[in-house]
Amino acid sequence: MESEQNEVTPELITANSSYNSLDSGIQSLLNEETAKIFAFLNVEERQKIRPVCKRWKKIVDETFGMKIRIKNSTSELISMCPNAIDVELNSMTIPFESGISFAQTVKILRFTSIVVTYNLANFLRNCCGITSLFFTNVVIDQPIGDEWSQKFWREETVALPLLEKLEIKCFNFAEGISDVTRLLHDRFDFGSLKEICILAQNPPTLPLELLFAETPDLTNAHCILQLLWKNQDSLTRFQIGRQNYPIIMKFLDKDKVREPAIPLGRNEYVAAIQLEEFLVHPYFREEWAPLLRTQFNIINLDIGSVNVSRWDDIRQVIIRNSSSLQCFTIGGLSFGQVWDCSVFESCHSLTTLNIMISHSHKFNMHRIPQQLLNLHLFGPVSMEEIMSIAENLVNLDSLKFSHLGRIAIAGGPEDERVNIALVKALLKLPKLRLLSFVVCSSLSIDWDRIAQWCRSIEGDDIVLEEHFYQMHGENCRNGLTLKISENFDRGGFDWDREVTIANTGETTEGSQSQLAHRRSVHFNLSTFSFP
């Protein structure tokens, strides 16, 4: 009888499971409602109610307690946030070194808009487990001869063995960056520092080639260079510049460094530091050319806008890095110059190519390797060269033309204009998903006829977007984009079908409204801008 009473039946298991599931759902709903109530409290109030019970403690920690922002407060508040992982100290003016309850848990530490008058090194000593450290508009104010200053500089170094990312921003006082960088170099040891980011309104100009020299003399070098050299073994990424125009250098793991594939000249060598990425915005500086001569492993190279006189240097960089180069971008302004695409012939890993040199003809498109996936051409390209793209680059996924021959072929023969036949040839590329002509004038493209033909083929598998700019209150067409679905059947499409194309001029107001309703219409106000 007793065994019958204790027997666990499938029905009982199902009932208990349903009850537990229901109970879990109720608890979850209750916690959500409680969290909504706690959201009306400030940080200090939430920390005060946290010890009431385990459930409240869990809600505060998981929903609010992980990230805190302390503004001009006292160490009393700091002692009430013992589980914070992401901490921002904003406008702090009261010095403190001890009683930091979040010291054992904090991983991300931010200093924002602070004039540091206390011992920052000792403060960070307590937070030795941080992985990311941010300084924004921080000025270190240590008066000469002050007792704090003497103690500040005399004490032993501080170890931050887990720190991986360091970011310093200063948009008000350029010297703030130097002060913070000098402190970090002189007083701290890093074991895992991988990324350094320096952003400023007027960033310092650094002789970066010192980093790649065989025997660099950094004794009197800028403290940023000294910090970089000190951490070169672990560093993987360095970024410096204005917020919108940084220079980005990604360092290659030394275990992945390959030997150069071409013979070295007498005055050339392989630098100890090899780059995986080198991105420059907006202009390429002349002093960076020698730096790139030591590189043979670059994967992503974006040199921004470069003067014509440096083109030969850049071509040599492409040749030296041909076996590793996957993405290349060049910009600039030239008149009547020629960019020869045969330089990419041996780049068998190249997948993305952006040649954004305005007013410069691009030749030998048929020499570009067939594995290319993305191609963006800015400036004049002849019909013959565009046809070679349609015939050879069979793996293209996206193809974009900008400012296509706007000036170079003005007044040229009619058959030099992009026409329906050429658009068809490009659409036949077997893997193409995006075809775009942007900011191109009617001198280079037969807009009306092409637009009408594209409208006639538009459907579920092809989406047409037309681009306009406004002039004197009217919409003037200057581009179009075709988005091709993976389901588009090129083999079954009737490429030779007859399409009636009206000889129209300006679109009437009613039809223009209907056109805007049918498809996306973009207004490009920077019609004659350059990159």
C-alpha positions as CSV (number, residue, x, y, z in Angstrom):
1,M,0.0,0.0,0.0
2,E,2.8,2.3,0.9
3,S,4.6,1.6,-2.3
4,E,1.5,2.4,-4.2
5,Q,1.3,5.8,-2.5
6,N,4.9,6.6,-3.4
7,E,4.7,5.4,-6.9
8,V,5.6,8.1,-9.5
9,T,3.3,7.8,-12.5
10,P,3.7,9.5,-15.9
11,E,0.6,11.5,-15.2
12,L,2.2,12.9,-12.0
13,I,5.4,13.8,-13.8
14,T,3.4,15.6,-16.4
15,A,1.4,17.5,-13.8
16,N,4.5,18.5,-11.9
17,S,6.2,19.6,-15.1
18,S,3.2,21.7,-16.1
19,Y,3.1,23.2,-12.6
20,N,6.8,24.1,-12.6
21,S,6.5,25.6,-16.1
22,L,3.5,27.7,-15.0
23,D,5.4,28.7,-11.8
24,S,8.5,29.7,-13.9
25,G,6.3,31.8,-16.2
26,I,4.7,33.6,-13.3
27,Q,8.1,34.3,-11.7
28,S,9.4,35.6,-15.0
29,L,6.4,37.9,-15.4
30,L,6.7,39.1,-11.8
31,N,10.4,39.9,-12.3
32,E,9.7,41.9,-15.4
33,E,7.1,44.0,-13.6
34,T,9.4,44.5,-10.6
35,A,12.2,45.6,-13.0
36,K,9.8,48.2,-14.5
37,I,9.2,49.6,-11.1
38,F,12.9,49.6,-10.2
39,A,13.5,51.6,-13.4
40,F,11.9,54.7,-11.8
41,L,14.6,54.6,-9.1
42,N,18.0,56.2,-9.5
43,V,21.3,54.2,-9.2
44,E,21.8,55.0,-5.5
45,E,18.2,54.0,-4.6
46,R,18.5,50.7,-6.4
47,Q,21.7,49.9,-4.6
48,K,20.0,50.6,-1.3
49,I,17.1,48.2,-1.9
50,R,19.4,45.5,-3.4
51,P,20.0,43.6,-0.1
52,V,16.3,43.2,0.7
53,C,16.1,39.7,-0.7
54,K,17.7,37.4,-3.2
55,R,15.1,38.1,-5.9
56,W,15.6,41.9,-5.7
57,K,19.4,41.4,-5.7
58,K,19.2,39.3,-8.8
59,I,16.9,41.8,-10.6
60,V,19.1,44.8,-9.7
61,D,22.3,42.9,-10.7
62,E,21.1,41.5,-14.0
63,T,19.0,44.4,-15.2
64,F,20.7,47.5,-13.7
65,G,23.7,46.7,-11.6
66,M,26.1,45.7,-14.3
67,K,26.6,49.2,-15.8
68,I,26.7,52.3,-13.6
69,R,27.6,56.0,-14.2
70,I,29.0,57.9,-11.2
71,K,29.0,61.7,-11.6
72,N,30.8,63.9,-9.2
73,S,29.8,61.7,-6.3
74,T,31.5,60.3,-3.2
75,S,33.2,57.0,-2.3
76,E,30.0,56.2,-0.3
77,L,28.1,55.6,-3.6
78,I,31.0,53.7,-5.0
79,S,30.9,51.3,-2.0
80,M,27.2,50.6,-2.8
81,C,27.9,49.3,-6.4
82,P,29.8,46.1,-5.7
83,N,28.8,44.1,-8.8
84,A,29.3,46.6,-11.6
85,I,31.1,45.4,-14.7
86,D,30.9,48.6,-16.8
87,V,31.7,51.8,-14.8
88,E,31.9,55.4,-16.0
89,L,33.4,58.0,-13.7
90,N,32.1,61.4,-15.0
91,S,33.3,64.8,-13.8
92,M,34.8,63.4,-10.6
93,T,36.4,66.0,-8.4
94,I,36.7,64.1,-5.1
95,P,39.9,62.0,-4.8
96,F,39.6,58.4,-3.7
97,E,41.9,55.4,-3.8
98,S,40.4,52.8,-1.4
99,G,36.9,51.5,-0.7
100,I,36.3,50.7,-4.3
101,S,33.8,47.9,-4.0
102,F,33.5,47.2,-7.8
103,A,37.3,46.8,-8.1
104,Q,37.0,43.0,-8.3
105,T,34.2,42.9,-10.8
106,V,34.7,45.8,-13.2
107,K,35.9,44.9,-16.7
108,I,35.2,48.1,-18.6
109,L,36.3,51.4,-17.0
110,R,35.6,54.8,-18.4
111,F,36.9,58.2,-17.3
112,T,35.0,61.1,-18.8
113,S,35.5,64.9,-18.6
114,I,37.8,64.7,-15.5
115,V,40.6,66.8,-14.3
116,V,42.6,64.2,-12.4
117,T,44.1,65.6,-9.2
118,Y,44.3,62.3,-7.4
119,N,46.6,59.2,-7.8
120,L,45.1,57.6,-10.9
121,A,47.8,54.9,-10.9
122,N,46.8,53.7,-7.4
123,F,43.2,53.8,-8.3
124,L,43.8,51.6,-11.4
125,R,45.9,49.3,-9.2
126,N,42.7,48.3,-7.4
127,C,41.0,47.5,-10.7
128,C,43.6,45.2,-12.1
129,G,41.1,42.9,-13.8
130,I,39.8,45.5,-16.4
131,T,39.8,44.5,-20.0
132,S,38.9,47.8,-21.6
133,L,40.0,51.3,-20.5
134,F,38.6,54.6,-21.9
135,F,39.7,58.2,-21.4
136,T,37.6,61.0,-22.9
137,N,38.6,64.6,-22.3
138,V,40.8,63.7,-19.3
139,V,43.5,66.1,-18.1
140,I,46.1,65.1,-15.6
141,D,46.7,68.0,-13.2
142,Q,49.8,67.2,-11.1
143,P,51.4,70.5,-9.9
144,I,55.2,70.4,-9.9
145,G,56.5,70.0,-6.3
146,D,53.2,68.9,-5.0
147,E,53.4,66.0,-2.5
148,W,50.8,64.0,-4.5
149,S,52.9,64.6,-7.7
150,Q,56.1,63.3,-6.1
151,K,54.3,60.2,-4.8
152,F,52.5,59.8,-8.2
153,W,55.7,59.5,-10.2
154,R,57.9,57.7,-7.6
155,E,55.9,54.6,-6.9
156,E,56.4,51.3,-8.7
157,T,54.7,50.4,-11.9
158,V,51.1,49.0,-12.0
159,A,50.2,45.8,-13.8
160,L,47.1,45.6,-15.9
161,P,47.6,42.0,-17.2
162,L,44.1,41.5,-18.7
163,L,43.7,44.9,-20.4
164,E,43.0,44.4,-24.2
165,K,41.6,47.7,-25.4
166,L,42.8,51.2,-24.7
167,E,41.0,54.3,-26.1
168,I,41.9,57.9,-25.5
169,K,39.8,60.8,-26.9
170,C,40.5,64.5,-26.3
171,F,38.6,67.1,-28.3
172,N,39.4,70.1,-26.0
173,F,43.0,69.9,-24.9
174,A,45.5,68.2,-27.2
175,E,48.0,67.9,-24.3
176,G,45.5,65.7,-22.5
177,I,46.4,62.9,-24.8
178,S,50.1,63.2,-24.3
179,D,49.7,63.4,-20.5
180,V,47.6,60.3,-20.3
181,T,49.7,58.4,-22.8
182,R,52.9,59.3,-21.0
183,L,51.4,58.1,-17.7
184,L,50.4,54.8,-19.2
185,H,53.8,54.3,-20.7
186,D,55.8,55.2,-17.6
187,R,53.6,53.7,-14.8
188,F,51.8,50.7,-16.3
189,D,52.7,47.2,-17.6
190,F,50.4,45.5,-20.0
191,G,50.5,41.8,-20.8
192,S,47.6,41.5,-23.3
193,L,47.1,44.9,-24.8
194,K,45.7,44.3,-28.3
195,E,44.1,47.6,-29.4
196,I,45.1,51.3,-29.0
197,C,42.8,54.0,-30.3
198,I,43.8,57.7,-30.2
199,L,41.2,60.2,-31.4
200,A,41.5,64.0,-31.3
201,Q,40.3,67.2,-33.1
202,N,43.9,67.9,-34.0
203,P,45.8,64.6,-33.6
204,P,49.6,64.7,-33.4
205,T,51.5,63.9,-36.6
206,L,53.6,60.8,-35.8
207,P,56.6,59.5,-37.8
208,L,55.0,56.0,-38.0
209,E,57.9,54.7,-40.0
210,L,59.9,54.5,-36.8
211,L,57.7,51.6,-35.8
212,F,58.9,49.6,-38.8
213,A,62.6,50.6,-38.7
214,E,65.2,47.9,-38.1
215,T,66.7,49.6,-35.1
216,P,64.4,52.5,-34.1
217,D,65.6,55.2,-31.7
218,L,62.6,56.1,-29.7
219,T,64.4,57.9,-26.9
220,N,63.0,61.3,-27.9
221,A,60.0,60.1,-29.8
222,H,56.4,61.0,-29.1
223,C,55.1,59.1,-26.1
224,I,52.4,57.5,-28.3
225,L,55.1,55.8,-30.3
226,Q,56.9,54.7,-27.2
227,L,53.7,53.2,-25.9
228,L,53.2,51.3,-29.2
229,W,56.7,50.0,-29.2
230,K,56.4,48.9,-25.6
231,N,53.4,46.7,-26.5
232,Q,54.3,45.6,-30.0
233,D,54.4,41.9,-29.1
234,S,50.7,41.8,-28.2
235,L,49.4,44.7,-30.2
236,T,47.0,43.8,-33.1
237,R,45.4,47.2,-34.0
238,F,46.3,50.9,-33.8
239,Q,44.0,53.7,-34.7
240,I,44.8,57.4,-34.7
241,G,43.3,60.6,-36.1
242,R,40.0,62.5,-36.1
243,Q,36.9,60.6,-35.2
244,N,35.7,60.5,-38.9
245,Y,39.1,60.4,-40.5
246,P,41.3,57.9,-38.7
247,I,44.4,56.0,-39.8
248,I,43.9,52.3,-39.0
249,M,46.7,49.8,-38.8
250,K,46.0,46.2,-38.1
251,F,49.1,44.2,-37.3
252,L,49.6,40.7,-38.5
253,D,50.2,37.8,-36.1
254,K,53.9,37.0,-36.3
255,D,53.1,33.3,-36.7
256,K,51.3,34.2,-40.0
257,V,54.0,36.3,-41.6
258,R,55.1,34.9,-44.9
259,E,58.3,35.6,-46.8
260,P,58.1,38.0,-49.7
261,A,57.3,36.4,-53.0
262,I,59.5,38.8,-55.0
263,P,63.3,39.3,-54.8
264,L,64.3,42.1,-52.5
265,G,66.5,45.0,-53.6
266,R,69.7,45.9,-51.9
267,N,68.0,48.6,-49.8
268,E,64.8,46.7,-49.0
269,Y,64.0,44.5,-46.0
270,V,61.2,42.8,-44.3
271,A,60.1,44.9,-41.3
272,A,59.7,43.2,-37.9
273,I,56.2,44.5,-37.8
274,Q,53.9,43.3,-40.7
275,L,50.6,44.9,-41.4
276,E,47.4,43.0,-42.2
277,E,45.4,46.2,-42.8
278,F,46.4,49.8,-43.6
279,L,43.5,52.2,-43.9
280,V,44.0,56.0,-44.5
281,H,41.3,58.7,-44.5
282,P,41.2,61.0,-46.2
283,Y,44.7,61.6,-47.7
284,F,47.8,59.5,-48.2
285,R,50.9,61.2,-46.8
286,E,54.2,61.1,-48.7
287,E,56.2,59.9,-45.7
288,W,54.1,56.7,-45.6
289,A,55.5,55.4,-48.9
290,P,58.8,54.1,-47.3
291,L,56.7,52.4,-44.6
292,L,54.8,50.4,-47.1
293,R,57.9,49.3,-49.0
294,T,58.7,47.0,-46.0
295,Q,55.3,45.3,-46.1
296,F,54.6,41.9,-47.9
297,N,51.5,40.6,-46.1
298,I,48.8,43.3,-46.4
299,I,45.3,41.9,-46.8
300,N,43.2,45.2,-46.8
301,L,44.8,48.4,-48.2
302,D,42.8,51.6,-48.4
303,I,45.1,54.5,-49.1
304,G,42.5,57.2,-49.4
305,S,43.1,60.1,-51.8
306,V,46.6,59.9,-53.2
307,N,48.5,62.3,-55.4
308,V,49.4,61.1,-59.0
309,S,53.1,61.4,-58.2
310,R,52.7,58.5,-55.7
311,W,51.0,56.1,-58.1
312,D,54.2,54.2,-59.0
313,D,54.8,53.7,-55.3
314,I,51.3,52.4,-54.8
315,R,51.6,50.0,-57.7
316,Q,54.8,48.6,-56.3
317,V,53.0,48.0,-53.0
318,I,50.3,46.1,-54.8
319,I,52.9,43.9,-56.5
320,R,54.8,43.2,-53.3
321,N,51.5,42.2,-51.5
322,S,49.9,40.5,-54.5
323,S,49.7,37.0,-52.9
324,S,47.8,38.3,-49.8
325,L,45.9,41.4,-51.0
326,Q,42.1,40.8,-50.8
327,C,40.7,44.4,-50.7
328,F,42.2,47.5,-52.3
329,T,40.9,51.1,-52.5
330,I,42.4,54.2,-54.0
331,G,41.0,57.7,-54.5
332,G,42.1,61.0,-55.8
333,L,41.8,63.6,-58.5
334,S,43.7,63.6,-61.7
335,F,43.2,65.0,-65.2
336,G,44.0,62.9,-68.2
337,Q,46.1,60.3,-66.2
338,V,45.7,56.6,-66.8
339,W,45.3,53.9,-64.1
340,D,46.4,50.5,-65.6
341,C,44.5,47.6,-64.0
342,S,47.0,45.1,-65.2
343,V,48.8,45.7,-61.9
344,F,46.2,43.5,-60.3
345,E,46.8,40.5,-62.6
346,S,48.8,38.5,-60.0
347,C,46.5,39.3,-57.1
348,H,44.8,35.9,-57.0
349,S,43.2,36.6,-53.6
350,L,41.6,39.9,-54.6
351,T,37.8,40.1,-53.9
352,T,37.1,43.8,-53.5
353,L,38.4,46.6,-55.7
354,N,37.5,50.3,-55.5
355,I,39.3,52.6,-58.1
356,M,37.8,56.0,-57.2
357,I,40.1,58.3,-59.2
358,S,38.1,60.9,-60.9
359,H,38.9,62.1,-64.5
360,S,41.4,59.2,-64.9
361,H,40.8,56.6,-67.5
362,K,40.9,52.9,-66.4
363,F,42.5,50.4,-68.7
364,N,43.1,46.7,-69.0
365,M,40.0,45.6,-67.1
366,H,40.3,42.2,-68.7
367,R,43.5,41.7,-66.7
368,I,41.7,41.8,-63.3
369,P,41.5,38.3,-61.8
370,Q,38.2,36.5,-62.3
371,Q,37.6,35.7,-58.6
372,L,36.7,39.4,-57.9
373,L,33.4,39.8,-56.1
374,N,32.9,43.6,-55.7
375,L,34.0,46.3,-58.1
376,H,33.5,50.1,-57.8
377,L,34.8,52.4,-60.5
378,F,34.8,56.2,-60.2
379,G,35.4,58.3,-63.2
380,P,35.7,57.6,-67.0
381,V,35.6,54.0,-68.2
382,S,35.3,53.3,-72.0
383,M,32.5,51.1,-73.4
384,E,35.2,48.6,-74.5
385,E,36.5,48.3,-70.9
386,I,33.0,47.9,-69.5
387,M,32.3,45.1,-72.0
388,S,35.5,43.3,-70.9
389,I,34.1,43.4,-67.4
390,A,30.9,41.7,-68.7
391,E,32.9,39.1,-70.5
392,N,35.5,38.3,-67.9
393,L,34.5,39.0,-64.3
394,V,32.0,36.2,-64.1
395,N,32.0,36.0,-60.2
396,L,31.0,39.6,-59.6
397,D,28.4,40.1,-56.9
398,S,28.2,43.9,-57.0
399,L,29.2,46.4,-59.7
400,K,29.0,50.1,-59.3
401,F,29.9,53.0,-61.5
402,S,30.1,56.6,-60.2
403,H,30.6,59.8,-62.2
404,L,31.1,57.7,-65.3
405,G,32.9,59.7,-67.9
406,R,31.1,62.8,-67.0
407,I,33.8,65.1,-68.4
408,A,36.2,62.8,-70.3
409,I,33.8,61.7,-73.0
410,A,31.7,64.9,-73.3
411,G,30.8,65.3,-77.0
412,G,32.1,61.8,-77.8
413,P,30.4,59.6,-80.3
414,E,26.9,58.2,-79.6
415,D,28.1,54.6,-79.4
416,E,30.3,55.5,-76.5
417,R,27.3,56.1,-74.3
418,V,26.1,53.3,-72.0
419,N,23.1,51.8,-73.7
420,I,20.5,49.0,-73.2
421,A,22.8,46.4,-74.9
422,L,25.6,47.1,-72.4
423,V,23.2,46.9,-69.4
424,K,21.9,43.6,-70.7
425,A,25.5,42.3,-71.0
426,L,26.2,43.2,-67.4
427,L,23.0,41.7,-66.1
428,K,24.0,38.4,-67.7
429,L,26.9,38.1,-65.3
430,P,25.8,34.8,-63.6
431,K,26.3,35.9,-60.0
432,L,25.6,39.6,-60.1
433,R,23.2,40.9,-57.4
434,L,23.7,44.6,-57.7
435,L,24.3,46.9,-60.7
436,S,24.5,50.6,-60.0
437,F,25.2,53.8,-62.0
438,V,25.3,56.7,-59.6
439,V,25.9,60.4,-60.3
440,C,26.3,59.9,-64.0
441,S,25.2,62.5,-66.5
442,S,23.3,62.0,-69.8
443,L,26.5,62.7,-71.6
444,S,27.7,59.2,-70.7
445,I,24.4,57.2,-70.3
446,D,21.2,57.0,-72.4
447,W,19.1,57.5,-69.3
448,D,15.6,57.7,-70.7
449,R,15.8,54.6,-72.8
450,I,17.6,52.5,-70.2
451,A,15.2,53.6,-67.4
452,Q,12.2,52.7,-69.5
453,W,13.6,49.3,-70.4
454,C,14.5,48.6,-66.7
455,R,10.9,49.4,-65.8
456,S,9.6,46.9,-68.3
457,I,11.6,44.1,-66.8
458,E,11.1,45.0,-63.1
459,G,9.4,42.3,-61.0
460,D,9.8,40.2,-58.0
461,D,13.3,39.1,-59.1
462,I,14.6,42.6,-60.2
463,V,14.0,45.8,-58.2
464,L,14.7,49.1,-59.8
465,E,15.7,52.2,-57.8
466,E,16.1,55.5,-59.7
467,H,18.2,58.4,-58.4
468,F,17.4,62.0,-59.0
469,Y,18.8,65.4,-57.9
470,Q,16.8,68.6,-57.7
471,M,17.5,71.6,-59.9
472,H,15.3,74.6,-60.0
473,G,12.5,72.6,-58.4
474,E,12.6,69.8,-60.9
475,N,13.9,66.3,-60.6
476,C,16.8,65.4,-62.9
477,R,17.8,61.8,-63.2
478,N,21.4,61.0,-62.5
479,G,21.5,57.3,-61.6
480,L,19.8,54.0,-61.2
481,T,20.4,50.8,-59.3
482,L,19.2,47.3,-60.2
483,K,18.9,44.7,-57.4
484,I,18.8,41.2,-58.7
485,S,17.4,38.3,-56.7
486,E,19.1,34.9,-56.4
487,N,16.0,33.5,-58.0
488,F,16.4,35.5,-61.2
489,D,16.5,32.9,-64.1
490,R,19.0,34.4,-66.6
491,G,18.8,31.3,-68.8
492,G,15.0,31.5,-69.1
493,F,14.8,35.3,-69.5
494,D,13.9,36.6,-72.9
495,W,16.8,39.0,-73.5
496,D,15.8,39.6,-77.2
497,R,12.2,40.4,-76.6
498,E,11.0,43.6,-78.1
499,V,10.2,46.4,-75.7
500,T,8.3,49.5,-76.9
501,I,10.2,52.5,-75.7
502,A,8.5,55.8,-76.0
503,N,10.4,58.8,-77.0
504,T,9.6,60.9,-74.0
505,G,11.2,64.0,-72.6
506,E,10.2,65.2,-69.1
507,T,7.8,63.0,-67.1
508,T,4.4,64.6,-66.4
509,E,3.5,65.5,-62.9
510,G,1.0,62.7,-62.6
511,S,3.2,60.0,-64.0
512,Q,6.1,61.2,-61.8
513,S,3.9,60.7,-58.7
514,Q,3.0,57.2,-59.9
515,L,6.6,56.4,-60.5
516,A,7.6,57.5,-57.0
517,H,4.8,55.2,-55.7
518,R,6.1,52.2,-57.7
519,R,9.7,52.2,-56.7
520,S,12.2,53.8,-54.4
521,V,13.3,57.3,-55.6
522,H,16.4,58.9,-54.1
523,F,17.3,62.5,-54.2
524,N,21.1,63.0,-54.5
525,L,21.9,66.7,-53.8
526,S,25.7,66.2,-54.1
527,T,25.6,65.5,-57.8
528,F,28.9,67.0,-58.7
529,S,30.8,66.1,-55.5
530,F,34.1,64.1,-55.4
531,P,35.2,61.5,-52.8
